[in-house]
Every structure is written in C-alpha cells, then in structure tokens.
Amino acid sequence: MKSLPNRFPIPFLILAILALLAALWAGLMRLGWQLPALTPSLALAHGPLCE
C-alpha cells in the first residue's frame, strides 16, 4: 500500500505545538500555578473533572 506524501507538514506541526502548549498551560493551572486564564469560562464548559 503506497502512502501519500504529506504536502503540508509545517501547519500541522504548528497546530500540534500549539495544542501541546495549551495542554501544558491548563495542566499547570490545575496543579495550582497562578497563571492567567486565557478563557476563564472554558473550564466550566468542560464538565466535571473530578468527583
């Protein structure tokens, strides 16, 4: 099976890096670091994170 070459590797790489940084930011906030919330209401839209 022949795979197609990826014609746009840079945009996907940039999106992956942005997703990683956003997840790192959110994780540090959950650990108690005092970082500014980019969108304060976004955590409420997630739903229950723990019981």
C-alpha positions in Angstrom: 0.0 0.0 0.0 1.5 3.3 -1.1 1.1 6.2 1.3 0.6 9.7 0.1 3.2 12.3 0.8 2.3 15.0 3.3 2.2 18.2 1.4 1.6 20.5 4.4 3.9 19.3 7.3 4.6 22.8 8.8 1.0 23.8 9.5 0.3 20.5 11.2 3.4 20.8 13.2 2.5 24.3 14.4 -1.0 23.1 15.4 0.5 20.2 17.3 2.9 22.6 19.2 0.0 25.0 20.0 -2.1 22.1 21.3 0.8 20.9 23.4 1.4 24.3 24.9 -2.3 24.8 25.7 -2.4 21.4 27.4 0.7 22.3 29.4 -0.8 25.6 30.4 -4.0 24.0 31.5 -2.2 21.3 33.4 0.0 23.8 35.3 -3.1 25.7 36.2 -4.8 22.5 37.6 -1.7 21.9 39.7 -2.2 25.3 41.4 0.2 27.6 39.4 -1.1 31.1 39.3 -1.2 31.6 35.6 -3.7 33.9 33.9 -6.6 32.0 32.4 -6.8 32.6 28.6 -10.6 31.9 28.6 -12.0 31.7 32.2 -15.3 30.1 31.2 -13.6 27.4 29.2 -13.1 25.1 32.2 -16.8 25.3 33.0 -17.7 24.1 29.5 -15.5 21.0 30.0 -17.8 19.4 32.6 -16.9 17.6 35.8 -13.1 16.9 36.1 -13.3 15.1 39.5 -15.9 13.9 41.9 
